[in-house]
C-alpha cells in the first residue's frame, strides 16, 4: 500500500510539475510584444542632432582665421548650452510666438601678434526646439518636418537597354545595345557618372558640363599611365573615345586638331580638361596629339600583359608628382587651373563629402580598405570603378537594384535641421572672415581692475581670459543662422503645417515618408519603378497608404513597427526560430533590408501550438524577392505581428483582408479626414490600436497615480488616492 501511495504521489508531483512548466512556457511564448511609441522616430532624429549633429558641424569650421593667420577664432561646441525657452508651448501657440531657446557656445579669440586671448560665451542663434509630441512651433503655427527617402551615398552600377527601330511603326527593333554606367552619389557635392557607349568608349560626366574621356579623368586624379593600364581588365576600351574622333577626321580629310587628343600625363590631362570645360580663356596652343598606334604599341608589351590584372602596384609608381619648375609659366597657369578644379570638385571636404555611410558603401562594393574618415573621392575609387564597369560588360558582375531599400536611406528631421544649421554657420563663417580681414586692431588697452568672470564655470582650466573691452558678441551675430532656420521653416517643402484634424491625422503626418524635395525625385519625371512596391518594403513601408494623384507611390507611410537606425536605414523586428519553435525569450531582432534578404522568414499569422511550435505542414515563407513554401525546421525568423506590414492608419480598418487594395487606400485616407466629436465614444468595431494612437499623440490626459477619479476634463484629472 505504501508503494502504491508513493507511486501516486510521484505521478501527481510529475504531472503538476509538467503542468506548471507547460503553463509557464505558454505564458512566455504568448507574452505580448508591446507596440512601439509611434512618435519615437521623430524624437530620435532630433536627439541625435543635439548629441552629435551640432558638434560635428561646428568642428568642421574650426578654426576661423584671417589671411595672415594672426587672429584666430575657435569654437568649443562640446560645451554648448541652451537657455530656458522664453515662451512655453501653450504660450507660443496663444501669443503666436516661436518655441525656441537661446543657443550659447564658448568662443575663444586669439591675437598672436599682441599675444592675447579672449574667451566668452556667445549667442549664436535662437534654436527651434521639438515638443514632446514631435513637432515644432514657429510663429504660433505647429510645423512638422517630413522624413525624406533618398538614395544612399555610394556607388551604383546600372544598365540601360536601347532599341533601334527602322521606322516609327515597326514592331521589332533592328538592333539592341546595352549601355552600362556607374553613379557615384555623395551627400554633398556633384554627382559623378562613369558610362560606356555602344562602341565601348568610356566617359566621365557630371550633371552639368560636357563628357570627359575617362582616361583624362583618371590621369587628372594623379594616376600614371602605366598604373592605369596595368590595373584594368580591358585597357583598350579607354582608347575608343579617341579612336572615334580620329576616324572621323580621316574621313573628312580635315586638318583640325582632334576634339579629344590622346594624353599620357596628369599635366596634359589637366590642361585638356581646362580647355574642354572652358574654365578660363587662354591663348596657349594645344598639346601635340601623340600617335595612337605608338601608344598602343607602348603599353602592350610583354611586361604589361603579365601585370595588367594586378592591383598591387606601389603607390609611388602610380602617382605622378608634378614639378612646376620644369614647365613654363603659361603652361603652369593652364594646367594648374585644371588641377585646382579636380581638387575643389572631388578632393575638398568642404565642397565634396561622401559621408561615412558612402565611404563604407564604396569600400564594400569595390573591396577597398580606405578609412571611414576619408570621405572624399580618391583615385583608387575611380580606378576600381572603371575596372568593375569593364567586367560588368562581360557579365562578371550583376547590376544593382536601385529600388531596393538597402540602397536608400531616410533623412530624419534632425538631419534636415543639421543641414540647415550647417548652411547658416557657413554664412556666419564668411561674415567672420570678411570682418577679420578688414579689421585691424581687435583689442583696446587693458582695463584697470579685476578681470571679468565667465558666465559659466564648465570650461577647461587651460583657458586664459584677459581683460579687454572688445565685444565678441557684436562680431558674431545671430542673423545668419536665424535666417537659415526662418527660410527652412517658411519655404522648404519638407517643412509643413501639421495636420490637426484628429489624432490619427497628426500621427500619420509625423510618420510620413516622401521621395520628393531637394535631393529626391520629381513627381513629373518619376517612373513606375520608383512608385511601385518592392519586396524589401515589407515591414518598413506600407503598401496601401499613399495619396491619390501625381504623388502616388512617392509619398508613403512608415509601418507600425518600423524603426530607424543611426545610419538612416529602416529596420523591422523579427523573432528567432530554432528547430521549429519560436524563441520569444531571446527578444526581438531588428534587421535592415540587406540583412533580411539572407533569411527565410515565415508569416506571423500562423496557428502555433501551446509551446510555441510552428505547424508541421509546409507554410508560406518569404526569401528575398521570392515567396515559397517550406517546412518549419528550415525557417530562421518569424514576424512579430500581422500588423507589421501596414501603417497605423491602415491598421484601423477592420477585416482588412476582405478589402480591395483601392478600397483600403481610400479607407486609410478617409479616416484621417474624420472630424472628432465633442463627446467621444467607443467604436462598435475596432482593431485595438485606437487607445495607443490617442495616448502617443499627446491628446489624452493620463493620471500619474491610480485611484478613484473624482473629476476629469480635457486638461486635468482629479483622483482620490486610497
Buried (B, 14 or more C-beta within 10 A) or exposed (E): EEEEEEEEEEEEEEEEEEEEEEEEBBEEBEEEEEBBBBBBBBBBBBBBBBEEBBBEBBEBBEEBBBEEEBBBBBBBBEBBBEEEBBBEBEBBBEEEBBBBBBBBBBBBBBBEEEEBBBBBBBBBBBBBBBBEBBBBBBEBBBBBBBBBBBBBBBBBBBBEEEEEEEEEEEEEEEEEEEBBBBBBBBBBBBEBBBBBBEEBBBBBBBEEEEBBBBBBBBBBBBBBBBBBBBBBBBBBBBBBBBBBBBEEBEEEEEEEBBBBBBBBBBBBBBBBBBBBBEBEEBEBEEBEBBEBEEBBEBBEEEEBEEBBEEBEBEEEEBBBEBEEEEBEEEBBBBBBBBBBBBEEBBBBBEBBBBBBBBBBBBBEBBEBEBEEEBBBBBBBBBBBBBBBBBBBBEEEBEBBBBBBBBBBBBBBBBBBBBBBBBBBBBBBBEBBBEBBEEEEEBBEEEEEEEEEEBEEEEBEEEEEBBBBEBEBEEBBBBEBBBBBBBBBBEEBEBBBEBBEEBBBBBBBBBBBBBBBBEBBBEBEEBEEEBBEBBBBBBBBBBBBBBBEEEBBBBBBBBBBBBBBEEEBBBBBBBBBBEEBBBBBEEEEBBBBBBBBBEBBBBBBEBEBBEEBBBBEEEBEBBBBEEEEEBBBEEBBBBBBBBBBBBBBBBBBBEEBEEBEEEEBBBBBBEBBEEEEEEEEEEEEEEBEBBEBBBBBBBBEEEEEEEEEEEEEEEEEBEBEEE
